[in-house]
Amino acid sequence: MRALSFFRRSPLRRSRRNEPFGTFSFASFCSDNADAPQGSRLKIFDRQLKRKQRDRAAWLMRQKDSLLDTVAENLLDRLEDCKKTFPTALCLGGSLEAIRRSLHGCGSIEKLIMMDASHEMVQLCKNAEEESPNDNIETTFVVGDEEFLPVKESSVDLVISCLGLHWTNDLPGAMIQAKLALKPDGLFLAAILGGETLKELRIACTVAQMEREGGISPRVSPLAQVRDAGNLLTRAGFTLPGVDVDEYTVKYESALDLIEHLRAMGETNALLQRNNILKRDTALATAAIYDSMFAAEDGSVPATFQVIYMTGWREHPSQQKAKRRGSATISFQDIQKQFGSQS
C-alpha cells in the first residue's frame, strides 16, 4: 500500500446553495437516470441531484488537482504494462479532465470518447481540449449515463473510469455494459473510492451527531470494500481480473476546506434518503471534533482517500486460461516433501 501526502489550500468560495455542511458523503454505487428505464431495482442515490452537483463542480474545479491527477496517472500506468495497443478508448464520467491531461500517448490511443452525465462537465473537457489538444488523438464528447451506455457492443478497445463508478446504483450492471462495449481482448480500467475513504470525517460527524442530537443520520454513503472488487469483476464477466489499492492522505487547513474540495470534485452527498437539514451547532461541533482528534502539529487536518484500482479483460481465445481440473502432474504433498526437506 502506498501513501501519498498533499497539502492543499482551498481558494474556493462557499456555495450559496442551501446545502448543509453535512452533505459531504461519498458513495459506492450510484447511477440513476430519472428519464431512463428502470434498469436497477435498488436506488441508493439521487442521480438527477448528482448531475447537478457535477454541473456545479465543473465551475468550481481547479485546472489541476493533485489528488485527481495522481489517481489518473496511476490508473493509466497500467497501460504501460500492456504490450498491445488500444486505438479506440471510452472514458466514462468521473475525473475526465485529469485522464485527458495524463494520457500522453498511453496505449497508443487514436480515438478517445469522453462521456459524462453532466453537460457542464463535458463542456469543460471540450473547452480544455480546444485550448490544449492531445496530439494525434481524435476526441469526441458525449453526454450519457454510465448505467445506460450509448455505445455499440464490441466497438471500443479500452474503457476507462476514474473515480466515477462508485456513484452508480447498479455497479455490476454498469460494469457488464462496459464489458459489452469492449471488443474481444479489450481492457477495462477503473478506479473507485474504497471503504476507508474519509474515515476521519466519518468519525467526527458520528461523534458530533451523537453528542448534539443523540443519534445519527446517513451523512456519508456506503463505499465498496477491497474484498468486493474482485467479485464485481468476476460477476461482470471479465477475465484475468486484477485488484490493488492505494491510500492517499491529503492535508487541508481545516475541515471546511475539505468540504470545499469535495464540492469541487462533485463528491457531495446524493443519497436518496439524505437529511437535508443539519443544525448549525452540529456542523460546528463536527469541525471542532475533526480538528481536535486529527489535526497535525502545523494545524492542518488530514483526510484519507482509499482508491481501489480494477483491471479486467473481455474474453478472447488468445488469453491465458486455467488448466482443466485434475490435469496437474505433481501433488502438493510432493512439493511439501521437497521444500520441507530443504528447510
Phi and psi restraints in degrees (value plus and minus 20) as a CYANA .aco file:
   2 ARG   PHI    -129.7   -89.7
   2 ARG   PSI     115.5   155.5
   3 ALA   PHI    -131.5   -91.5
   3 ALA   PSI     114.4   154.4
   4 LEU   PHI    -151.0  -111.0
   4 LEU   PSI     112.3   152.3
   5 SER   PHI    -134.7   -94.7
   5 SER   PSI     112.0   152.0
   6 PHE   PHI    -143.2  -103.2
   6 PHE   PSI     137.0   177.0
   7 PHE   PHI    -144.4  -104.4
   7 PHE   PSI     107.0   147.0
   8 ARG   PHI    -147.2  -107.2
   8 ARG   PSI     105.2   145.2
   9 ARG   PHI    -115.9   -75.9
   9 ARG   PSI     108.1   148.1
  10 SER   PHI    -117.0   -77.0
  10 SER   PSI      92.8   132.8
  11 PRO   PHI    -109.1   -69.1
  11 PRO   PSI     -15.3    24.7
  12 LEU   PHI     -95.8   -55.8
  12 LEU   PSI     124.2   164.2
  13 ARG   PHI    -103.8   -63.8
  13 ARG   PSI     130.4   170.4
  14 ARG   PHI     -88.4   -48.4
  14 ARG   PSI     118.9   158.9
  15 SER   PHI     -87.1   -47.1
  15 SER   PSI     124.6   164.6
  16 ARG   PHI    -107.9   -67.9
  16 ARG   PSI     -21.2    18.8
  17 ARG   PHI     -87.7   -47.7
  17 ARG   PSI     135.9   175.9
  18 ASN   PHI    -100.2   -60.2
  18 ASN   PSI      51.5    91.5
  19 GLU   PHI    -143.0  -103.0
  19 GLU   PSI      92.5   132.5
  20 PRO   PHI     -86.0   -46.0
  20 PRO   PSI     140.7   180.7
  21 PHE   PHI     -76.3   -36.3
  21 PHE   PSI     -51.9   -11.9
  22 GLY   PHI     -98.1   -58.1
  22 GLY   PSI     -17.3    22.7
  23 THR   PHI    -108.1   -68.1
  23 THR   PSI      33.7    73.7
  24 PHE   PHI    -126.0   -86.0
  24 PHE   PSI      -3.2    36.8
  25 SER   PHI     -93.4   -53.4
  25 SER   PSI     122.7   162.7
  26 PHE   PHI    -116.3   -76.3
  26 PHE   PSI    -196.2  -156.2
  27 ALA   PHI    -162.9  -122.9
  27 ALA   PSI     151.9   191.9
  28 SER   PHI    -140.2  -100.2
  28 SER   PSI     -55.7   -15.7
  29 PHE   PHI    -158.7  -118.7
  29 PHE   PSI      94.9   134.9
  30 CYS   PHI    -165.8  -125.8
  30 CYS   PSI     116.4   156.4
  31 SER   PHI     152.2   192.2
  31 SER   PSI      93.9   133.9
  32 ASP   PHI    -166.9  -126.9
  32 ASP   PSI     113.1   153.1
  33 ASN   PHI    -133.5   -93.5
  33 ASN   PSI      97.1   137.1
  34 ALA   PHI     -83.1   -43.1
  34 ALA   PSI     -48.8    -8.8
  35 ASP   PHI    -116.7   -76.7
  35 ASP   PSI     -21.4    18.6
  36 ALA   PHI    -115.2   -75.2
  36 ALA   PSI     143.1   183.1
  37 PRO   PHI     -83.2   -43.2
  37 PRO   PSI     135.9   175.9
  38 GLN   PHI     -97.1   -57.1
  38 GLN   PSI      70.3   110.3
  39 GLY   PHI    -109.1   -69.1
  39 GLY   PSI     -41.4    -1.4
  40 SER   PHI    -144.7  -104.7
  40 SER   PSI     106.9   146.9
  41 ARG   PHI     -92.5   -52.5
  41 ARG   PSI     -58.2   -18.2
  42 LEU   PHI    -107.7   -67.7
  42 LEU   PSI     100.6   140.6
  43 LYS   PHI    -134.4   -94.4
  43 LYS   PSI      92.6   132.6
  44 ILE   PHI    -121.8   -81.8
  44 ILE   PSI     -54.8   -14.8
  45 PHE   PHI    -138.2   -98.2
  45 PHE   PSI     132.7   172.7
  46 ASP   PHI    -109.0   -69.0
  46 ASP   PSI      78.7   118.7
  47 ARG   PHI     -87.4   -47.4
  47 ARG   PSI     -53.5   -13.5
  48 GLN   PHI     -85.0   -45.0
  48 GLN   PSI     -61.1   -21.1
  49 LEU   PHI     -83.4   -43.4
  49 LEU   PSI     -59.9   -19.9
  50 LYS   PHI     -82.7   -42.7
  50 LYS   PSI     -57.5   -17.5
  51 ARG   PHI     -84.1   -44.1
  51 ARG   PSI     -59.0   -19.0
  52 LYS   PHI     -85.1   -45.1
  52 LYS   PSI     -59.6   -19.6
  53 GLN   PHI     -84.5   -44.5
  53 GLN   PSI     -58.3   -18.3
  54 ARG   PHI     -93.2   -53.2
  54 ARG   PSI     -50.7   -10.7
  55 ASP   PHI     -80.5   -40.5
  55 ASP   PSI     -64.4   -24.4
  56 ARG   PHI     -87.0   -47.0
  56 ARG   PSI     -59.7   -19.7
  57 ALA   PHI     -81.8   -41.8
  57 ALA   PSI     -50.6   -10.6
  58 ALA   PHI     -81.9   -41.9
  58 ALA   PSI     -48.7    -8.7
  59 TRP   PHI    -107.2   -67.2
  59 TRP   PSI     -46.3    -6.3
  60 LEU   PHI    -110.8   -70.8
  60 LEU   PSI     -42.2    -2.2
  61 MET   PHI     -81.8   -41.8
  61 MET   PSI     116.1   156.1
  62 ARG   PHI     -98.0   -58.0
  62 ARG   PSI     136.5   176.5
  63 GLN   PHI     -80.9   -40.9
  63 GLN   PSI     -55.3   -15.3
  64 LYS   PHI    -155.9  -115.9
  64 LYS   PSI     112.9   152.9
  65 ASP   PHI    -146.2  -106.2
  65 ASP   PSI      98.5   138.5
  66 SER   PHI     -78.3   -38.3
  66 SER   PSI     -61.5   -21.5
  67 LEU   PHI     -86.1   -46.1
  67 LEU   PSI     -72.7   -32.7
  68 LEU   PHI     -82.9   -42.9
  68 LEU   PSI     -60.4   -20.4
  69 ASP   PHI     -85.0   -45.0
  69 ASP   PSI     -59.5   -19.5
  70 THR   PHI     -85.8   -45.8
  70 THR   PSI     -64.2   -24.2
  71 VAL   PHI     -82.6   -42.6
  71 VAL   PSI     -63.3   -23.3
  72 ALA   PHI     -82.6   -42.6
  72 ALA   PSI     -63.6   -23.6
  73 GLU   PHI     -85.2   -45.2
  73 GLU   PSI     -62.3   -22.3
  74 ASN   PHI     -85.2   -45.2
  74 ASN   PSI     -55.7   -15.7
  75 LEU   PHI     -86.7   -46.7
  75 LEU   PSI     -65.0   -25.0
  76 LEU   PHI     -92.9   -52.9
  76 LEU   PSI     -39.4     0.6
  77 ASP   PHI     -78.1   -38.1
  77 ASP   PSI     -46.8    -6.8
  78 ARG   PHI     -86.7   -46.7
  78 ARG   PSI     -42.0    -2.0
  79 LEU   PHI     -89.4   -49.4
  79 LEU   PSI     -47.7    -7.7
  80 GLU   PHI     -87.3   -47.3
  80 GLU   PSI     -41.1    -1.1
  81 ASP   PHI    -104.7   -64.7
  81 ASP   PSI     -24.7    15.3
  82 CYS   PHI    -120.5   -80.5
  82 CYS   PSI     112.7   152.7
  83 LYS   PHI     -98.6   -58.6
  83 LYS   PSI     -46.9    -6.9
  84 LYS   PHI    -102.6   -62.6
  84 LYS   PSI     146.9   186.9
  85 THR   PHI    -127.4   -87.4
  85 THR   PSI     142.2   182.2
  86 PHE   PHI    -151.2  -111.2
  86 PHE   PSI      64.5   104.5
  87 PRO   PHI     -79.3   -39.3
  87 PRO   PSI     -59.4   -19.4
  88 THR   PHI    -138.2   -98.2
  88 THR   PSI     104.6   144.6
  89 ALA   PHI    -145.7  -105.7
  89 ALA   PSI     123.1   163.1
  90 LEU   PHI    -133.7   -93.7
  90 LEU   PSI     102.7   142.7
  91 CYS   PHI    -129.2   -89.2
  91 CYS   PSI      95.0   135.0
  92 LEU   PHI    -104.3   -64.3
  92 LEU   PSI     148.4   188.4
  93 GLY   PHI     -75.4   -35.4
  93 GLY   PSI     134.3   174.3
  94 GLY   PHI     117.9   157.9
  94 GLY   PSI    -149.9  -109.9
  95 SER   PHI    -107.9   -67.9
  95 SER   PSI      46.5    86.5
  96 LEU   PHI     -81.0   -41.0
  96 LEU   PSI     -69.8   -29.8
  97 GLU   PHI     -86.2   -46.2
  97 GLU   PSI     -55.7   -15.7
  98 ALA   PHI     -83.7   -43.7
  98 ALA   PSI     -59.2   -19.2
  99 ILE   PHI     -84.9   -44.9
  99 ILE   PSI     -65.0   -25.0
 100 ARG   PHI     -80.4   -40.4
 100 ARG   PSI     -61.7   -21.7
 101 ARG   PHI     -87.7   -47.7
 101 ARG   PSI     -49.1    -9.1
 102 SER   PHI    -113.5   -73.5
 102 SER   PSI     -22.8    17.2
 103 LEU   PHI     -79.7   -39.7
 103 LEU   PSI     -79.4   -39.4
 104 HIS   PHI      27.9    67.9
 104 HIS   PSI      23.5    63.5
 105 GLY   PHI      57.8    97.8
 105 GLY   PSI     -10.4    29.6
 106 CYS   PHI     -80.6   -40.6
 106 CYS   PSI     113.8   153.8
 107 GLY   PHI      51.0    91.0
 107 GLY   PSI     -11.2    28.8
 108 SER   PHI      33.3    73.3
 108 SER   PSI      23.6    63.6
 109 ILE   PHI     -90.7   -50.7
 109 ILE   PSI     109.9   149.9
 110 GLU   PHI    -126.3   -86.3
 110 GLU   PSI     -52.8   -12.8
 111 LYS   PHI    -150.5  -110.5
 111 LYS   PSI     106.9   146.9
 112 LEU   PHI    -142.4  -102.4
 112 LEU   PSI     106.8   146.8
 113 ILE   PHI    -128.2   -88.2
 113 ILE   PSI      97.7   137.7
 114 MET   PHI    -126.1   -86.1
 114 MET   PSI     102.1   142.1
 115 MET   PHI    -149.2  -109.2
 115 MET   PSI     117.7   157.7
 116 ASP   PHI    -170.8  -130.8
 116 ASP   PSI     131.0   171.0
 117 ALA   PHI     -93.6   -53.6
 117 ALA   PSI     -37.3     2.7
 118 SER   PHI    -113.3   -73.3
 118 SER   PSI     101.7   141.7
 119 HIS   PHI     -84.0   -44.0
 119 HIS   PSI     -60.8   -20.8
 120 GLU   PHI     -85.1   -45.1
 120 GLU   PSI     -57.1   -17.1
 121 MET   PHI     -88.1   -48.1
 121 MET   PSI     -60.1   -20.1
 122 VAL   PHI     -83.4   -43.4
 122 VAL   PSI     -61.6   -21.6
 123 GLN   PHI     -85.0   -45.0
 123 GLN   PSI     -57.3   -17.3
 124 LEU   PHI     -79.0   -39.0
 124 LEU   PSI     -66.6   -26.6
 125 CYS   PHI     -85.4   -45.4
 125 CYS   PSI     -57.7   -17.7
 126 LYS   PHI     -84.5   -44.5
 126 LYS   PSI     -63.2   -23.2
 127 ASN   PHI     -83.9   -43.9
 127 ASN   PSI     -61.1   -21.1
 128 ALA   PHI     -85.2   -45.2
 128 ALA   PSI     -56.4   -16.4
 129 GLU   PHI     -86.4   -46.4
 129 GLU   PSI     -56.8   -16.8
 130 GLU   PHI     -88.6   -48.6
 130 GLU   PSI     -53.0   -13.0
 131 GLU   PHI     -97.2   -57.2
 131 GLU   PSI     -61.3   -21.3
 132 SER   PHI    -159.1  -119.1
 132 SER   PSI      60.4   100.4
 133 PRO   PHI     -89.1   -49.1
 133 PRO   PSI     128.6   168.6
 134 ASN   PHI     -98.8   -58.8
 134 ASN   PSI     107.1   147.1
 135 ASP   PHI     -84.5   -44.5
 135 ASP   PSI     118.2   158.2
 136 ASN   PHI      43.1    83.1
 136 ASN   PSI      -0.5    39.5
 137 ILE   PHI    -142.1  -102.1
 137 ILE   PSI      99.5   139.5
 138 GLU   PHI    -103.9   -63.9
 138 GLU   PSI      96.3   136.3
 139 THR   PHI    -128.9   -88.9
 139 THR   PSI     111.3   151.3
 140 THR   PHI    -139.1   -99.1
 140 THR   PSI     122.1   162.1
 141 PHE   PHI    -136.9   -96.9
 141 PHE   PSI     110.6   150.6
 142 VAL   PHI    -154.3  -114.3
 142 VAL   PSI     117.0   157.0
 143 VAL   PHI    -114.9   -74.9
 143 VAL   PSI      96.0   136.0
 144 GLY   PHI    -182.4  -142.4
 144 GLY   PSI     145.5   185.5
 145 ASP   PHI    -121.6   -81.6
 145 ASP   PSI     120.8   160.8
 146 GLU   PHI     -83.8   -43.8
 146 GLU   PSI     -49.3    -9.3
 147 GLU   PHI    -103.8   -63.8
 147 GLU   PSI     -33.5     6.5
 148 PHE   PHI    -153.5  -113.5
 148 PHE   PSI      48.0    88.0
 149 LEU   PHI     -83.0   -43.0
 149 LEU   PSI     104.6   144.6
 150 PRO   PHI    -105.5   -65.5
 150 PRO   PSI      31.2    71.2
 151 VAL   PHI    -148.7  -108.7
 151 VAL   PSI     117.8   157.8
 152 LYS   PHI     -88.7   -48.7
 152 LYS   PSI     132.0   172.0
 153 GLU   PHI     -86.7   -46.7
 153 GLU   PSI     121.1   161.1
 154 SER   PHI      36.0    76.0
 154 SER   PSI      26.5    66.5
 155 SER   PHI    -135.6   -95.6
 155 SER   PSI     -32.9     7.1
 156 VAL   PHI    -148.6  -108.6
 156 VAL   PSI     137.0   177.0
 157 ASP   PHI    -114.9   -74.9
 157 ASP   PSI     -40.5    -0.5
 158 LEU   PHI    -167.2  -127.2
 158 LEU   PSI     114.8   154.8
 159 VAL   PHI    -139.9   -99.9
 159 VAL   PSI     106.0   146.0
 160 ILE   PHI    -140.0  -100.0
 160 ILE   PSI     112.3   152.3
 161 SER   PHI    -155.0  -115.0
 161 SER   PSI      93.7   133.7
 162 CYS   PHI    -131.3   -91.3
 162 CYS   PSI      84.4   124.4
 163 LEU   PHI      38.2    78.2
 163 LEU   PSI      27.8    67.8
 164 GLY   PHI    -149.4  -109.4
 164 GLY   PSI     -57.1   -17.1
 165 LEU   PHI     -90.7   -50.7
 165 LEU   PSI     -37.7     2.3
 166 HIS   PHI     -90.0   -50.0
 166 HIS   PSI     -23.2    16.8
 167 TRP   PHI    -123.1   -83.1
 167 TRP   PSI       0.2    40.2
 168 THR   PHI    -119.9   -79.9
 168 THR   PSI     117.7   157.7
 169 ASN   PHI     -87.2   -47.2
 169 ASN   PSI     -57.0   -17.0
 170 ASP   PHI    -139.1   -99.1
 170 ASP   PSI      58.2    98.2
 171 LEU   PHI     -83.0   -43.0
 171 LEU   PSI     -66.1   -26.1
 172 PRO   PHI     -78.7   -38.7
 172 PRO   PSI     -60.1   -20.1
 173 GLY   PHI     -84.6   -44.6
 173 GLY   PSI     -60.3   -20.3
 174 ALA   PHI     -84.9   -44.9
 174 ALA   PSI     -58.9   -18.9
 175 MET   PHI     -89.6   -49.6
 175 MET   PSI     -55.2   -15.2
 176 ILE   PHI     -83.8   -43.8
 176 ILE   PSI     -62.5   -22.5
 177 GLN   PHI     -85.4   -45.4
 177 GLN   PSI     -55.6   -15.6
 178 ALA   PHI     -83.8   -43.8
 178 ALA   PSI     -60.2   -20.2
 179 LYS   PHI     -83.9   -43.9
 179 LYS   PSI     -62.7   -22.7
 180 LEU   PHI     -85.1   -45.1
 180 LEU   PSI     -50.6   -10.6
 181 ALA   PHI     -90.6   -50.6
 181 ALA   PSI     -41.7    -1.7
 182 LEU   PHI     -97.7   -57.7
 182 LEU   PSI     127.2   167.2
 183 LYS   PHI     -94.5   -54.5
 183 LYS   PSI     140.1   180.1
 184 PRO   PHI     -73.4   -33.4
 184 PRO   PSI     116.2   156.2
 185 ASP   PHI      49.7    89.7
 185 ASP   PSI       0.0    40.0
 186 GLY   PHI    -102.0   -62.0
 186 GLY   PSI     137.6   177.6
 187 LEU   PHI    -131.3   -91.3
 187 LEU   PSI     117.5   157.5
 188 PHE   PHI    -130.7   -90.7
 188 PHE   PSI     104.2   144.2
 189 LEU   PHI    -143.1  -103.1
 189 LEU   PSI     109.0   149.0
 190 ALA   PHI    -165.8  -125.8
 190 ALA   PSI     126.9   166.9
 191 ALA   PHI    -147.1  -107.1
 191 ALA   PSI     105.2   145.2
 192 ILE   PHI    -147.8  -107.8
 192 ILE   PSI     140.2   180.2
 193 LEU   PHI    -100.4   -60.4
 193 LEU   PSI     117.3   157.3
 194 GLY   PHI    -117.3   -77.3
 194 GLY   PSI     154.7   194.7
 195 GLY   PHI     -84.6   -44.6
 195 GLY   PSI     -38.9     1.1
 196 GLU   PHI    -105.9   -65.9
 196 GLU   PSI     -21.8    18.2
 197 THR   PHI     -83.6   -43.6
 197 THR   PSI     113.5   153.5
 198 LEU   PHI      37.7    77.7
 198 LEU   PSI      16.4    56.4
 199 LYS   PHI     -84.0   -44.0
 199 LYS   PSI     -52.8   -12.8
 200 GLU   PHI     -85.3   -45.3
 200 GLU   PSI     -62.3   -22.3
 201 LEU   PHI     -88.4   -48.4
 201 LEU   PSI     -56.8   -16.8
 202 ARG   PHI     -81.2   -41.2
 202 ARG   PSI     -65.0   -25.0
 203 ILE   PHI     -84.6   -44.6
 203 ILE   PSI     -67.3   -27.3
 204 ALA   PHI     -82.5   -42.5
 204 ALA   PSI     -61.5   -21.5
 205 CYS   PHI     -87.2   -47.2
 205 CYS   PSI     -61.0   -21.0
 206 THR   PHI     -84.4   -44.4
 206 THR   PSI     -66.1   -26.1
 207 VAL   PHI     -82.0   -42.0
 207 VAL   PSI     -63.6   -23.6
 208 ALA   PHI     -83.7   -43.7
 208 ALA   PSI     -62.8   -22.8
 209 GLN   PHI     -87.8   -47.8
 209 GLN   PSI     -60.2   -20.2
 210 MET   PHI     -83.6   -43.6
 210 MET   PSI     -58.1   -18.1
 211 GLU   PHI     -93.4   -53.4
 211 GLU   PSI     -62.8   -22.8
 212 ARG   PHI    -115.0   -75.0
 212 ARG   PSI     -47.3    -7.3
 213 GLU   PHI    -140.4  -100.4
 213 GLU   PSI     -28.9    11.1
 214 GLY   PHI      54.0    94.0
 214 GLY   PSI      -5.6    34.4
 215 GLY   PHI    -193.8  -153.8
 215 GLY   PSI     156.2   196.2
 216 ILE   PHI    -145.4  -105.4
 216 ILE   PSI     133.3   173.3
 217 SER   PHI    -148.5  -108.5
 217 SER   PSI     135.9   175.9
 218 PRO   PHI     -84.5   -44.5
 218 PRO   PSI      92.1   132.1
 219 ARG   PHI    -134.5   -94.5
 219 ARG   PSI     -47.2    -7.2
 220 VAL   PHI    -140.7  -100.7
 220 VAL   PSI     100.4   140.4
 221 SER   PHI     -98.2   -58.2
 221 SER   PSI     146.6   186.6
 222 PRO   PHI     -88.5   -48.5
 222 PRO   PSI     130.5   170.5
 223 LEU   PHI    -150.3  -110.3
 223 LEU   PSI     128.2   168.2
 224 ALA   PHI     -88.1   -48.1
 224 ALA   PSI     126.6   166.6
 225 GLN   PHI    -114.0   -74.0
 225 GLN   PSI     137.0   177.0
 226 VAL   PHI     -78.4   -38.4
 226 VAL   PSI     -60.2   -20.2
 227 ARG   PHI     -84.9   -44.9
 227 ARG   PSI     -39.1     0.9
 228 ASP   PHI    -104.3   -64.3
 228 ASP   PSI     -41.7    -1.7
 229 ALA   PHI     -83.0   -43.0
 229 ALA   PSI     -64.9   -24.9
 230 GLY   PHI     -82.2   -42.2
 230 GLY   PSI     -59.4   -19.4
 231 ASN   PHI     -84.4   -44.4
 231 ASN   PSI     -56.7   -16.7
 232 LEU   PHI     -83.8   -43.8
 232 LEU   PSI     -62.8   -22.8
 233 LEU   PHI     -83.5   -43.5
 233 LEU   PSI     -64.2   -24.2
 234 THR   PHI     -85.7   -45.7
 234 THR   PSI     -62.2   -22.2
 235 ARG   PHI     -82.9   -42.9
 235 ARG   PSI     -54.7   -14.7
 236 ALA   PHI     -96.4   -56.4
 236 ALA   PSI     -30.0    10.0
 237 GLY   PHI      73.7   113.7
 237 GLY   PSI      -5.5    34.5
 238 PHE   PHI     -97.5   -57.5
 238 PHE   PSI     126.5   166.5
 239 THR   PHI    -121.1   -81.1
 239 THR   PSI     143.5   183.5
 240 LEU   PHI      28.4    68.4
 240 LEU   PSI      31.1    71.1
 241 PRO   PHI     -87.9   -47.9
 241 PRO   PSI     124.8   164.8
 242 GLY   PHI    -159.3  -119.3
 242 GLY   PSI     117.8   157.8
 243 VAL   PHI    -157.4  -117.4
 243 VAL   PSI     113.2   153.2
 244 ASP   PHI    -167.3  -127.3
 244 ASP   PSI     148.8   188.8
 245 VAL   PHI    -157.0  -117.0
 245 VAL   PSI     122.5   162.5
 246 ASP   PHI    -143.9  -103.9
 246 ASP   PSI     131.9   171.9
 247 GLU   PHI    -146.9  -106.9
 247 GLU   PSI     106.7   146.7
 248 TYR   PHI    -136.9   -96.9
 248 TYR   PSI     120.1   160.1
 249 THR   PHI    -134.4   -94.4
 249 THR   PSI      99.0   139.0
 250 VAL   PHI    -128.2   -88.2
 250 VAL   PSI     112.1   152.1
 251 LYS   PHI    -119.3   -79.3
 251 LYS   PSI     116.8   156.8
 252 TYR   PHI    -146.3  -106.3
 252 TYR   PSI     139.6   179.6
 253 GLU   PHI     -91.0   -51.0
 253 GLU   PSI     -49.2    -9.2
 254 SER   PHI    -180.4  -140.4
 254 SER   PSI     150.3   190.3
 255 ALA   PHI     -83.5   -43.5
 255 ALA   PSI     -51.2   -11.2
 256 LEU   PHI     -84.7   -44.7
 256 LEU   PSI     -56.5   -16.5
 257 ASP   PHI     -85.5   -45.5
 257 ASP   PSI     -54.7   -14.7
 258 LEU   PHI     -81.4   -41.4
 258 LEU   PSI     -64.6   -24.6
 259 ILE   PHI     -81.0   -41.0
 259 ILE   PSI     -61.2   -21.2
 260 GLU   PHI     -83.3   -43.3
 260 GLU   PSI     -58.5   -18.5
 261 HIS   PHI     -85.6   -45.6
 261 HIS   PSI     -60.6   -20.6
 262 LEU   PHI     -83.7   -43.7
 262 LEU   PSI     -58.3   -18.3
 263 ARG   PHI     -83.6   -43.6
 263 ARG   PSI     -62.0   -22.0
 264 ALA   PHI     -87.5   -47.5
 264 ALA   PSI     -44.6    -4.6
 265 MET   PHI    -109.4   -69.4
 265 MET   PSI     -26.0    14.0
 266 GLY   PHI      53.9    93.9
 266 GLY   PSI      10.4    50.4
 267 GLU   PHI    -132.4   -92.4
 267 GLU   PSI       7.8    47.8
 268 THR   PHI    -105.3   -65.3
 268 THR   PSI     150.2   190.2
 269 ASN   PHI     -79.9   -39.9
 269 ASN   PSI     109.9   149.9
 270 ALA   PHI    -151.6  -111.6
 270 ALA   PSI       1.9    41.9
 271 LEU   PHI     -83.0   -43.0
 271 LEU   PSI     118.7   158.7
 272 LEU   PHI     -83.8   -43.8
 272 LEU   PSI     -56.3   -16.3
 273 GLN   PHI    -119.1   -79.1
 273 GLN   PSI      10.3    50.3
 274 ARG   PHI     -92.0   -52.0
 274 ARG   PSI     135.6   175.6
 275 ASN   PHI    -118.8   -78.8
 275 ASN   PSI      94.7   134.7
 276 ASN   PHI     -97.6   -57.6
 276 ASN   PSI     -26.8    13.2
 277 ILE   PHI    -130.9   -90.9
 277 ILE   PSI     105.6   145.6
 278 LEU   PHI    -149.5  -109.5
 278 LEU   PSI     100.0   140.0
 279 LYS   PHI     -83.8   -43.8
 279 LYS   PSI     126.0   166.0
 280 ARG   PHI     -80.4   -40.4
 280 ARG   PSI     -62.5   -22.5
 281 ASP   PHI     -87.7   -47.7
 281 ASP   PSI     -50.6   -10.6
 282 THR   PHI     -88.8   -48.8
 282 THR   PSI     -60.3   -20.3
 283 ALA   PHI     -83.6   -43.6
 283 ALA   PSI     -65.7   -25.7
 284 LEU   PHI     -85.6   -45.6
 284 LEU   PSI     -57.1   -17.1
 285 ALA   PHI     -85.3   -45.3
 285 ALA   PSI     -58.2   -18.2
 286 THR   PHI     -80.3   -40.3
 286 THR   PSI     -66.9   -26.9
 287 ALA   PHI     -84.3   -44.3
 287 ALA   PSI     -59.7   -19.7
 288 ALA   PHI     -88.1   -48.1
 288 ALA   PSI     -62.5   -22.5
 289 ILE   PHI     -85.4   -45.4
 289 ILE   PSI     -60.7   -20.7
 290 TYR   PHI     -76.6   -36.6
 290 TYR   PSI     -68.7   -28.7
 291 ASP   PHI     -83.9   -43.9
 291 ASP   PSI     -63.6   -23.6
 292 SER   PHI     -89.8   -49.8
 292 SER   PSI     -52.8   -12.8
 293 MET   PHI    -107.7   -67.7
 293 MET   PSI     -50.9   -10.9
 294 PHE   PHI    -146.5  -106.5
 294 PHE   PSI     -25.2    14.8
 295 ALA   PHI     -82.7   -42.7
 295 ALA   PSI     121.9   161.9
 296 ALA   PHI    -105.3   -65.3
 296 ALA   PSI     156.0   196.0
 297 GLU   PHI     -83.7   -43.7
 297 GLU   PSI     -50.0   -10.0
 298 ASP   PHI    -103.4   -63.4
 298 ASP   PSI     -17.0    23.0
 299 GLY   PHI      72.3   112.3
 299 GLY   PSI     -29.4    10.6
 300 SER   PHI     -97.8   -57.8
 300 SER   PSI     138.1   178.1
 301 VAL   PHI    -138.2   -98.2
 301 VAL   PSI     117.6   157.6
 302 PRO   PHI    -110.9   -70.9
 302 PRO   PSI     133.4   173.4
 303 ALA   PHI    -155.6  -115.6
 303 ALA   PSI     109.3   149.3
 304 THR   PHI    -112.2   -72.2
 304 THR   PSI     113.3   153.3
 305 PHE   PHI    -143.3  -103.3
 305 PHE   PSI      91.1   131.1
 306 GLN   PHI    -115.1   -75.1
 306 GLN   PSI     105.6   145.6
 307 VAL   PHI    -137.2   -97.2
 307 VAL   PSI     104.5   144.5
 308 ILE   PHI    -119.8   -79.8
 308 ILE   PSI     102.5   142.5
 309 TYR   PHI    -120.0   -80.0
 309 TYR   PSI     112.1   152.1
 310 MET   PHI    -146.2  -106.2
 310 MET   PSI     117.5   157.5
 311 THR   PHI    -150.2  -110.2
 311 THR   PSI     122.7   162.7
 312 GLY   PHI    -178.5  -138.5
 312 GLY   PSI     136.7   176.7
 313 TRP   PHI    -141.2  -101.2
 313 TRP   PSI     129.1   169.1
 314 ARG   PHI    -100.1   -60.1
 314 ARG   PSI     120.0   160.0
 315 GLU   PHI     -77.3   -37.3
 315 GLU   PSI     122.0   162.0
 316 HIS   PHI    -172.6  -132.6
 316 HIS   PSI     123.8   163.8
 317 PRO   PHI     -78.4   -38.4
 317 PRO   PSI     -44.9    -4.9
 318 SER   PHI     -99.0   -59.0
 318 SER   PSI     -30.2     9.8
 319 GLN   PHI     -96.8   -56.8
 319 GLN   PSI     134.0   174.0
 320 GLN   PHI     -83.9   -43.9
 320 GLN   PSI     124.5   164.5
 321 LYS   PHI    -153.0  -113.0
 321 LYS   PSI     131.8   171.8
 322 ALA   PHI     -87.4   -47.4
 322 ALA   PSI     125.0   165.0
 323 LYS   PHI     -87.4   -47.4
 323 LYS   PSI     135.3   175.3
 324 ARG   PHI     -82.1   -42.1
 324 ARG   PSI     119.9   159.9
 325 ARG   PHI     -78.8   -38.8
 325 ARG   PSI     110.7   150.7
 326 GLY   PHI      69.7   109.7
 326 GLY   PSI     -16.5    23.5
 327 SER   PHI    -110.8   -70.8
 327 SER   PSI     -18.9    21.1
 328 ALA   PHI     -85.4   -45.4
 328 ALA   PSI     125.6   165.6
 329 THR   PHI    -126.0   -86.0
 329 THR   PSI     -21.5    18.5
 330 ILE   PHI    -160.8  -120.8
 330 ILE   PSI     123.2   163.2
 331 SER   PHI    -116.5   -76.5
 331 SER   PSI     141.0   181.0
 332 PHE   PHI     -86.5   -46.5
 332 PHE   PSI     -48.1    -8.1
 333 GLN   PHI     -84.3   -44.3
 333 GLN   PSI     -61.1   -21.1
 334 ASP   PHI     -84.4   -44.4
 334 ASP   PSI     -60.3   -20.3
 335 ILE   PHI     -85.1   -45.1
 335 ILE   PSI     -60.4   -20.4
 336 GLN   PHI     -85.5   -45.5
 336 GLN   PSI     -59.9   -19.9
 337 LYS   PHI     -84.6   -44.6
 337 LYS   PSI     -62.2   -22.2
 338 GLN   PHI     -86.4   -46.4
 338 GLN   PSI     -69.0   -29.0
 339 PHE   PHI    -102.1   -62.1
 339 PHE   PSI     -45.9    -5.9
 340 GLY   PHI     -89.0   -49.0
 340 GLY   PSI     -52.1   -12.1
 341 SER   PHI     -94.3   -54.3
 341 SER   PSI     -42.7    -2.7
 342 GLN   PHI    -103.9   -63.9
 342 GLN   PSI     -40.0     0.0
